Amino acid sequence: MIPAYTGEQIRNAEAPLLERGEGDRLMAKAAHGLAQHTLSALRELRGRTYGSRVVALVGPGNNGGDALFALAKLAGRGVSVHAIQLSARIHEAGAAALTRAGGVVLEKDSTEAHRALETADVVIDAALGTGAAGGISLPEIPEDAFVVACDVPSGLDAGTGAIAPETIPADLTVTFGALKSGLVVGRGPEFAGRIEVVDIGLAEHLGAPELYVINDDDVADVLPKLSRNANKYSRGVLGLVAGSAQYPGAALLAARSAVNAGVGMLRTVSEGLAAELLAVEVPEAVAYYGVINPGKDFSGDLSKVTAWAVGPGIGEDRQQQANVEAALSSGKNAVVDASALPYVTPDSGGSNLVLTPHLGELERMLTAAGLRVTRENIEADPVRWTRWAAVSYNSVVLLKGPATIVCSPEGFTWVNTNSTADLATAGSGDVLTGLLGTLLSAWDPTRPVNDLAKLAASAAFIHGQTGKSLAENSTFGAKALAEHIGDFLRR
C-alpha cells in the first residue's frame, strides 16, 4: 500500500527539520530529484539531453527555489535553461546558482519569455507550492509542451484534489517527501499525469497518512485462498437480487461477473425476462423465483447464502424492491448498489454492508442523513464526504469515479487509481457488483471493518486492471469486462 498525505501534513513534517536549519539540505534533495526526472523526460522525448531546452515558471516560494536549483543542475548537463520570474521576488540563492551555471532569468511578459516557452522541450511548473493559494498570473503555455509539475501542479489543492481555474495540467509530477493525497483524488489524477515521489528524508516525521493507494500486493493479501478440499458451499454462496423487465441486462452482467470471478454458487433472484435470460446465458446460476420469505427461505431454500449483492437493474420493480429489503434483513454481508441504495438508511446501515454509490447517489445519501451538501461540494473534496457517508451509515462506502474512494466507518480510507476512462460505459458498475459480491461471499464476517474496506478497494483495483488490459487491445463493453473479470484472479 502507498501512503498519501495532505500538503499540511508534509509542511508539518518539514517544520522540525527547518527549525534545525536543514532547509538547504531539503531543497538540495528536492532539486536533485526534479533535475533527474526532468533529464529522464528529455531522454524519452528527444533521445538525448544535451542541447535540449527547459523553461521553468518560477514563483516566490521554496517551490520556485527547488526549480531554480534544478535548472542549475540541468545546465551542467548541457541543457539550455531559462527561468520566467512570475513575481516581484524569487528565491535569491536559487537564482544566483542558476546565473552562475549559465542560465537566464526572464521577465514574465517579455518577448524573450514568450520565445523561450514556444521553443521549450520541457516546461517546469514551479509557480505555486503545496501551501500557496493562487494570486500569480501565469503565462500561456503552448498546448504541445511537456509539463513537469514541481511538487504539485500549480492551482491543485494538495489535500483534496480540487483545482483552481488556472491550474496547469502536467504530464509528469515530481513530488517531494511523500505522495500528496490531492494527486490521487478529486481532479488530481486528471492534472498530475505520471507521478514520481522524491524522498527528502521526512519519513520519521510524517505520522499517520491521510489515505492509502491500493496496489497489487494489497489485493493479494485479501483474496480468498482456495483450499484443496473446497466445495461449492465453502467457496461462498452469493445471493443476487438483480434485473427487472426494464433492465434485464444488469442481472446478466452481474451474474456473469460473479461466475467468472469464481463464486462457489450463485443464487439469482429474478422474474420474467431477466430470469429467462439468466437461465440461458448463465446456466451456472441456481434460480429463485418469487418474493423472498425471510422466515421460511433463510432456513430453507436460501439458507446457504453467505453474502448478498442487491440492486443492479431492479428499477421500480415492486417485487424486486421487496426482495432487496428481505435480503438486507438477513444480516449477511452485502454489497448494495444502484436502486437498492435507498433501502439502506442511517438507522439501518451496518458494518457488514458495502454501499457503492456514484456521485449523484452519494449526494442523495448524505442529504438523507441530514447533511447539507451539493454535488459540487463532493467533487471538491470527495474523501471528506465519502467519510461522512461511511460514518453516517455505519457502513463501508465505495464512491465510484475515475479514482475510486473507499472509506470505513472508522475513517480508514483506500483509493484505487488503477483504472481507465474506458470503464465509463453502461453496465460497468453491474460487473463490479458481481465481482465484489463474489469476494464478499467468501469473506469472514468477523474480520475488522477496515479489512472489509480493503476488500472493496481490491475489487475496484481488479475491475480497473481488467478494464486497462482490455483497453490495450481494443474498445470494449461491459459484457467483455464481465467475461474477463477473472483474468487477474487466475494470475
Secondary structure, DSSP 8 states (H G I E B T S, - for coil): -EEEE-HHHHHHHHHHHHHTT-HHHHHHHHHHHHHHHHHHHHHHHHS--TT-EEEEEE-SSHHHHHHHHHHHHHHTTT-EEEEEE-SS---HHHHHHHHHTT-EEEETTSHHHHHHHHH-SEEEEES--TT-----------TT-EEEEESS-TTB-TTT--B-TT----SEEEEESSEEGGGTSTTHHHHH-EEEEE--S-GGG--S-SEEE--HHHHHHHS----TT--TTTT-EEEEE---SS-HHHHHHHHHHHHHTT-SEEEEE--HHHHHHHHHH-TTSEEE-S---HHHHTTTTTTT--EEEE-TT-TT-HHHHHHHHHHHTT-SEEEEEGGGGGG--TTT--TTEEEE--HHHHHHHHHHTT----HHHHHH-HHHHHHHHHHHHTSEEEE-SSSEEEE-TT--EEEE----GGG-STTHHHHHHHHHHHHHHTS-TTS-HHHHHHHHHHHHHHHHHHHHHHHTTS---HHHHHHHTTTGGG-
